[in-house]
Amino acid sequence: MKKIAIVNQRYGLEVNGGSEYYTRLIANKLNEIYDVEILTTRALNYDTWENYYSEGLHKVEGIKVRRFSTSRKRNMLRFRIISKLLQLYKKSSHYLEAKWIDEQGPLSEGLIKYIHNNKDKYDIFIFVTYLY
């Protein structure tokens, strides 16, 4: 049976977001035919990326969900400043754009390391959106 990893920044019944809901729909449908596993963070709140769920392997609606800690919470003041600078300077620098992505988050070094170390255990990875 083919093994599919679906990667999304948040996942859970309490998570109210478009891409997260879409991920649940995809996972439930694909799980009828394939071995599906969600790779996600422990975050519930996208404003802070604070760890909420417990780390490790769990089941949600019969789907395997592997949760990883976020490496840091979001600093909203820094994020807003960088966002404002990008709005002010129409020809933004690559540095500001990269800083915006860093501050947007989430960052989960454990999730990145897991994918790198376990990429051969899955037949396919489906990444559902970068920005929600």
Buried (B, 14 or more C-beta within 10 A) or exposed (E): EEEBBBBBBBBBEEBEBEBBEEBBEBBBEBBEEBBBBBBBBBBBEBEBBBBBBEEEEBEBEEBBBBBBBBBBBBEEEEBEEBBEBBEEEEEBEEEBEEBBEEBBBBBBEBBEEBBEEEEEEBEEEBEBBEEE
